[in-house]
Amino acid sequence: MKKVIPIVLFVILFTFSHDLLAQCPMCKTSLEEARKGGSQVGNTLNNGILYLLALPYSIAIVFGLIWWRKSKLKKQQANLNA
């Protein structure tokens, strides 16, 4: 069962990734048009991308640290009880 879950998640992500890739030409076109007008849309979009990139990694790090601390405490309790 544990081997099936990652495969199913990969298939789901692969299935829906086609819709996500369709947005790239629209972003490129909008940035090219904004660049002609001297707008700061590119900088704003880059900041948004960095924000969206950092948030999932931050959440993963927090959950990883919580898991690591709990496993460390379990090992210490097991050593004390043995």
C-alpha positions, 0 to 999 in steps of 0.5 A: 500500500505504501508503494502505491500512494506515491505512484497514484500521486505522481499519476494525478500530478502528471495528469493535471500538469498539462493544464498548468503548463498552458499558463506560461505563454500568457504570463510571457505575453503579459510581461512582454507587454508590460515591459514595453510600457515601463511597468514594474509588473515583472518585478511584482510577478517575480516576487510572487513566484518566490513567495509561492515557492518559499511557502511549501518548502517552509511548511515541509521544513516545519513538519520535518522538524516536528517529525524529527523531534518526535522521533528523537524523543521516542528513541530517548524514551525507548533507551530510558525504558530499556 
